[in-house]
Amino acid sequence: SGFSILAGTNVSYNWLYIGSCYRFSEDNADAVAFSAGARLGKFQFGYSYDYTVSKLTNTSGGSHEVFLNYFFEKKL
């Protein structure tokens, strides 16, 4: 049990954005993540890399993620 916190920020300019965050728990520093991407209309796509800072080390080379999001309209 315990807690886990993900703290970070994103900065955007027009349709591009970059961001970073730090993930840690009560007794363990876990990872630093960096992301970048773009939003075009209702689609957002990008890339994220998690760099492990815990005792697990980066033997695996970190974690890579490519994503595609679609934003639905909310009808009132």
C-alpha positions, 0 to 999 in steps of 0.5 A: 500500500502507500501512495504514488504521485505523478507530477509534471507539466506540458507546454504547447505552441499552436498545435505542438506540445512538449512535456515532462513528468516525475513519478514517485511513491512513498518509498521509491523514486520511479521514473522521469518521462518526456513527451512530445506530439501534435494535435490536428483537429480531433486527433492527437499523436505523439511519443513518450519516453520513460527513463527509470530512476529507481533501483531497477536501472535502465537495463531495458533501455527505458520505456518507449510509447507511441500514441494516437488519441481521438477527442469525442464531442460532448453533447449538452 
